């Protein structure tokens, strides 16, 4: 591999972006630091296009807007591996997500090579090339980067085109290429899983084990933590850990002197924020009392009993597992637990169970799922 092109000047980025627009395929990767901050801090963007590999210095370049046209170029397929995090940082840094997209980790899963296969393992499996991964803990915001760090970064896009080509051949033979492209497009659109408040609360460990009163407090505290962590640009655990949040919700009368005894409390990280915890807890308690007597309106639709939902949910999981076994795929890839839960939440008991399914999953599973609720 020839030395990668280092780009740290606006004119260089503009010229390179103009060249890349003519490429039929563009391999991408990013290197970022995401430990103490609320959002990832981008250090490097790797681009493989038109026979060259370039490393774009996102620390030196304040304006990455020239990449937007490249990321959105309709005639060039973008390649990423395990790209959910890359999509997020690229959208924020350059103002666009890479489209059309093929994620090679998604493609490998549909090709039967296993879920969540690492880039190094996939490269070795499909090309025989063994990558030396020694820079996974690099601080990508520091400059200058060492030659071995630059080589590591370049390798992350060097082999993507060959890997994608082989996966494309295998998926076409299996009739599954469109499946991988569909899920890759969902990743690029940011709608592979529901976001917002629902997603935030689902990730809060221990919330589902709380009784109603403390659960309301925990939900309010979780939403406060999200807003405050974003304001401070601080990773959530550095503001308040999940186990601390849940413990606070169980003890609304806790005092400042008792805070250090709560699970997850770290004096070095949390002492400066403890007063904010008590303010947020008091505000959540007041809001809970004010809403205590409110009654949510009943939904204007048929209600499905809990017993019926459990029965249908069990049959749904069995159907998915059976169909996945026939295809030689993990059931979670065909229809994940979260996707099944979304399906059941969307079903009102009067229409088809598959009504909220889209794309290949509807074609593959729709009639079988609807048969589960047939009278």
N, C-alpha and C positions, 0 to 999 in steps of 0.2 A: 504494500500500500504506500503510495506517495504521501508525503507530509500533507496534512489537512491545511486548508486555507484559513488563516486567522483573520476575522473581520471585527474591527473595533472602531471604525470610522463611518460616519453617515454616508459619505459618498461611496465607500466600498460596499456597504449594505445595499444601497440603491442599485448599483451596477450589478451586483450578484443577483438580487431579486429579479431584475430584468432578464438575466440569463435563465434563471430557474423557471420562469414562466413558460419557456419553450419546451421544458422537459415533460415527457409523458407520465413520469412517475417520480415521486418525491419522498424520500425516506426522512423521517423526523425523529428526534428525541430531545429531551431537555434534561438539564441537571439543575436541581434547586435544593435549597436548604429549608427544612420544614421541621423544626424541633421546638423552638421557644416562641415562635410568632403565630398569630392567628391565621395568616395566609402564607403560602410558600413564597420564598424570595428566590427569584430566578437568577441563575448565574450564567447559564450557557444554553444555547440552542444549537443542536447539531443538524445539519442538512446534507443529504446526499442526493444530488440531482445533476443530470447532464454529464455524468462521468467525473464529477468533482465532489469532494467532501469538504464542507466548510464548518467552522466553529464560530458562531456569532456570540460575541462578548456582550451579554445582556447587562453586565455591570457598567461597562464603559458607555454603552449606547442607551441614552435615555429615551429615544424615540425608535420604536420597532415597527412603526406603521407601515414601512415598505413591505413587510412580510405579509400584510393582510391580503394583498392581491394574490400572493403565492399560495397562501393557505386556502383561499376560496377559488382558485383557478379550476373551472369545471372540467377541463380536459386532462387534468393530471391527477391520477390516483395518489393519495397520501398514504404512507405506510407508517404505522406505529406499532410498538409492542407493549401490551399492558398499559394502554395510553390514557386511562381516565384522568390521572393526575396531570399528564402532559397537556391534554385538551383544556383543562381548567386554567393552567398557567398561561398557555398560549392565547386563550380567549381574553384573559385579563391583560396580557402584555401587548398583544398585537391587535386586539379588537376583533378577532375572528377565530373560529374553530376550524381545524383541517377537514375539508370536504372536497370530493368524496373520499371516504376513508376505508381502509382495510386494516383492522387490528390483528396482528399475527398471533397473539395469544388466543383471541376469540376463534380465529381460523383454525389454529392447531387443535383446540378443543372439539370443534365440529368435525375435524378430520380424524378424530379418535385417538389423538396423541396424549390426552389427559388434560384435565382442567388446571389452570394457573401454572402452566409450564413456563419456566424462566427463559429469558432470552438466550443465555449461554447454553442451556440444555437443548433448546430448540435448534440453535445453530449447529451444535454438535450432532444432533440426531439427523438433521436433514442435509448437512454439508460435510460433516466429518471434521470441521474446524473446531479446535478446542481453544476457547478464549480464556485468557488469564485475567481473572477478576480480582484485582488487588486494590482498587481505588473506590470501593463502595462507600467509604466513610470520609471521602474528601470534602473539605469545605470549599464548595464551588464559588464562593464569593471572594475568596482570597486571590490576589494577583502578586507575582506571576504564577501560572500553573506550570508544574513540572512536565517534562517531555512524556513521562509515562502516564501522567494524568490526561494529557492531550490525546495520546494514543488510545487510552481506554475510552475516552469520549467518542473518538472517531469510529472505533469498532462498533459502537452501538447503532450506527447507521450503515456501516460498510456492508454487512451481510444481509440486511433487511430485504433488498430486492431479490436475491437468490432464494431466500427463505419464502418470501411471498409468492414467487413464481412456482416453487414446488408445491406449496400449499394450495395454490390456485388449481394446479393440475389434479391434485388428489381430490379436492372438493368438487371440481367439475365432474370427475368420474363418479363421485358419490351423489351428485345432484344436490349438493349442499352449499355451493358457493354463494348463492343469494341469501342463505341463512346467515352466513358470516358477515356479508355486506350489510344486511338489515340490522344486526346487532351492533355492528361498528357504527352505522349511521345513528342509531339510538344513542350510543356513547357520545358521538360528536354533538348531538343535539342536547345532551344533558338530561335525557328523559328515560335512561335505562332503569332508573329507580325513582320513586317519587321523592321530591325534595321538600324544602320548606319546613314548617313546624312539625308536620307528621314525621318526617325523616329524622329530624333533630331529637324528638322525644323517644322515638323507637330505639335510638342509639344509647339512651340513658340507662345504664345498667342498674337494675334494682327497682325501676319505676313500677313494673307490673306486680311487684310483691307488696306494694304499699296499700293500706286501706284508703278509702275515698278521701278523707280529710287531708292526711299527709301527701296523698298523690296530687291533690290540687296545689299544695304548696310546692311540691317538687317540680311540677310543670312550670309554675310561675318562676321559680328560681332558675330553672334551665333556660327559659327564655331571657331572663335578666342576664345570666352568665354569657349567653350568646352575644347580646348587644354590648355588654361591657368588655368582653374579650376582643370584639372587633374594634371598639373605640380605643382600647389600649394597645392593639396589635399584639396580643399576648395569647399564647396557646392555652386552650381551656384548662388543662390540668394545672397550669401555673397560676391560674386565677382561683380555681376551686376544682378539686377532683370529684368524680362521680360519687364515690362512697361518702365523701364529706357532704355533698349536696343532699343525698338521701338521708343521712343522719340528721342534718339540720331540719329537714322536712318532718322528721319524727319528733323533733324537740323544739317546737316553736318558741318556747320560753327560755332557751339557752342563753347564758350570760357570756360576756366577753371573757371572763376568767375561765369558763369551761371550754371555750373553743379549742385550745391546744390539745384537749383530750379526745377530740373527735377523730374518727378513723380518716386516714389520708392527710391529716394536717401536717405540714412541714413548715417550721418556723421561718426558715430562710426564704421560702417561696411565698408563704401565705400571710405572715404577720402584717405586712403592709396593706393587705386587702381585707383583713378581718372585720374592720369597722364597716366596710361596704357590705359584707355578708349580712351583718345584723340589720342594716338599713333595708336591704333587699328582702330579708325574711319578714321584717315588720310590715313592709309594703304588701308582700304577698298574703300575709295573714289578714290585713285589712280588706284587701280585694276579695279574699275568700269569704269573709263574713258578709260583705255587701252583696255577694252573688249567691249567698246560701239559700235565699228564698226563691230565686229565679227558677222558672221551669222552662226547659227547652221544648219548643213545639214538636209534636210528633211528626215524623216525615210523612208526606202525602204519598204513601205507597204501601203495598202489602208488606206485612211484617213476617219475617222468617223466624221460626222458633230456634232457640239455641240448639235443641236436640236435632232439628233438621239440618242446621248448618254443620254441626259436628259430623252427622252421617254423610252429608254430601262432601264435606271436606276430606273425610277418610277415603271415600270412594274416589275422589279426585286424585288424591295422592297415589292410590293404588293404580289408577289408570295411567297416570304419568309415568310411574315406575315401570309398568308393563311395556308401555310404548317405547320408553327409553332403552329398556333391555333389548327389545327387538332391533333397535338402531345401533346398539353397542355404545350408547352414550350415558353419561351420568344423568340421573333424573333432574338434578339441580340446573343442568345446562338446558334441558328441554323446557322446564317450567320450574323456576325456583320457588322456595317456600314463600318469599315475599310476593312473588307474582301470583301464587295460588291464593294468598291472603287477600290481595287486591281484587282478584277475580270474585271471591266470595263476598267481599264488602260491596262490590258493584252489583251483585245479583240481588234483585228485589223479590224473588220468589215467583214472579209472574212471567218473565221472559226467559230466553235461552241462557244457559249458564255461560256460554262462550261469547256473549254479546260484547264484552270489553276486550276480547282477544283481537290481535291484529296480525297481519302478515303471515309468515309461514307457520306460525304457531296455530293460528285459526284454521288454516288449511289442513294442518297435520292432526290437530286434536279436536277441532270444533264439533264434529258430528259425534265423536265418542263422549265428549263432555256433556253435550246436550242430551244424550241418551241416558245419562245418570239421573236426570230429573224427570224423565218421561213418566207419565202416569201408568 
